[in-house]
Amino acid sequence: MTDAVRLVRSSRLSSVAEYAYASAVSLRADRLIFAAGACPLDAEGNTVAPGDFAGQARQVMDNLETALAEAGAELTDVLKTTVYVASANQADLVSAWEVVRDRFGKHDAPSTLLGVAALGYDDQLVEVEAVAAV
């Protein structure tokens, strides 16, 4: 993690959340990076793991890491994520979230997890967008 990113926790808020409640970016940061929603597509543009929330989340995180690297950032530079899951079933959301959470490891940047009606590609179940600072 660069010195630009500081994760903020509060002893006055529940510790149940598996992420920091806020993040702060230093004015010393050279760049903010806004990553488009990473999708579960392979290099040929095919949707990976149809019907598998966790499998798609793994591909999404691979693609997010690649996009961030191309922009000169890493997961530890992420300030916030939004995780979209095409399901109204909480267990499906949790299945995708656990993959995202585990990939970030100790860098538990603030995140929003949403169940949505549909996503943009055929058979797509998961998408993750991110903001990073370097």
VENGI-V403189 format. One record per helix or strand of 3 or more residues. SS is the DSSP state (~ for helix, > for strand). FROM is the first residue (numbers start at 1). TO is the last residue. Records with the same first field share a line. If there is no record, write none. Layout:
SS->FROM-TO ; FROM-TO
This chain:
>->5-8 ; 22-25 ; 32-39 ; 78-85 ; 110-115 ; 126-133
~->53-70 ; 75-77 ; 90-104
